[in-house]
């Protein structure tokens, strides 16, 4: 299983803090984003945002990053400030 966690405003938008996916369902972070987008229109809007950030096991990654069973994948909105 792959643990998926959501942070900040993303958590409120999706009304979900975390969920799990079967490792066989996704090979990359982009695969996970596509699977989550397919849940409903709200999730599709959220995961179509090109500025959405992702991390695997606490390391920032891009969409092509490979994922495996036991990984924790986190999604969060871009950080702003100065």
C-alpha positions as CSV (number, residue, x, y, z in Angstrom):
1,X,0.0,0.0,0.0
2,X,1.0,3.6,-0.6
3,X,-0.1,6.2,2.0
4,X,-1.3,9.5,0.6
5,X,-1.5,12.5,2.8
6,X,-2.9,16.0,2.1
7,X,-1.8,19.2,3.8
8,X,-2.9,22.8,4.4
9,X,-5.8,24.2,2.3
10,X,-5.7,21.0,0.1
11,X,-6.9,19.0,3.1
12,X,-9.9,21.3,3.5
13,X,-10.7,21.4,-0.2
14,X,-10.8,17.6,-0.5
15,X,-12.3,17.1,3.0
16,X,-9.7,14.3,3.4
17,X,-6.5,14.1,5.5
18,X,-5.1,10.8,4.1
19,X,-5.9,7.6,2.3
20,X,-4.2,4.5,1.0
21,X,-3.8,3.2,-2.6
22,X,-2.7,-0.3,-3.7
23,X,0.9,-0.1,-4.9
24,X,-0.1,-2.0,-8.0
25,X,-2.4,0.9,-9.1
26,X,0.4,3.5,-9.5
27,X,4.0,3.6,-10.6
28,X,4.7,7.3,-10.4
29,X,3.4,10.4,-8.6
30,X,1.7,11.5,-11.8
31,X,-0.2,8.1,-11.8
32,X,-1.4,8.8,-8.3
33,X,-2.5,12.3,-9.3
34,X,-4.5,10.8,-12.2
35,X,-6.1,8.2,-10.0
36,X,-7.1,10.8,-7.5
37,X,-8.4,13.1,-10.2
38,X,-10.8,10.4,-11.3
39,X,-12.6,10.4,-7.9
40,X,-14.9,13.3,-8.7
41,X,-15.0,16.9,-10.2
42,X,-13.6,18.6,-7.0
43,X,-10.6,16.2,-6.9
44,X,-10.1,16.7,-10.7
45,X,-9.9,20.5,-10.3
46,X,-7.5,20.2,-7.3
47,X,-5.1,17.8,-9.0
48,X,-5.1,19.7,-12.4
49,X,-3.3,22.6,-10.6
50,X,0.2,22.7,-12.1
51,X,1.6,24.4,-9.0
52,X,0.6,21.5,-6.7
53,X,3.6,20.3,-4.8
54,X,4.4,16.7,-3.9
55,X,6.8,14.8,-1.7
56,X,7.7,11.1,-1.3
57,X,9.0,10.1,2.1
58,X,9.5,13.7,3.0
59,X,11.6,14.6,-0.1
60,X,10.2,17.0,-2.7
61,X,9.7,15.2,-6.0
62,X,8.3,15.8,-9.5
63,X,5.5,13.8,-11.1
64,X,7.8,11.3,-12.8
65,X,9.2,10.1,-9.4
66,X,8.7,6.3,-9.0
67,X,6.6,5.1,-6.0
68,X,6.5,1.7,-4.3
69,X,4.7,-0.1,-1.6
70,X,5.4,1.5,1.8
71,X,6.0,5.0,0.5
72,X,4.2,8.0,1.9
73,X,3.2,10.5,-0.8
74,X,2.2,14.0,0.3
75,X,0.5,16.7,-1.7
76,X,0.2,20.3,-0.7
77,X,-0.4,23.7,-2.2
78,X,2.5,26.0,-3.1
79,X,4.0,27.9,-0.2
80,X,3.9,31.7,-0.5
81,X,5.4,34.4,1.6
82,X,8.5,36.5,1.9
